[in-house]
């Protein structure tokens, strides 16, 4: 009986790990596509980003 419980627990763990890995792969692909779009539209202004993070200096 204990072996059956361990087997089911292992299957659940494997399913959770595969789900997490799939989510990470999907998120990486999404970020890559968004980065490519941003690059095609002229990239990002780091001056603007720094102003947003630390405040405007004007």
Secondary structure by P-SEA (a helix, b strand, c coil): caaaaaaaaaaaaaaaaaaaaaaaaaaaaaaaaaaaaaaaaccccaaaaaaaaccccc
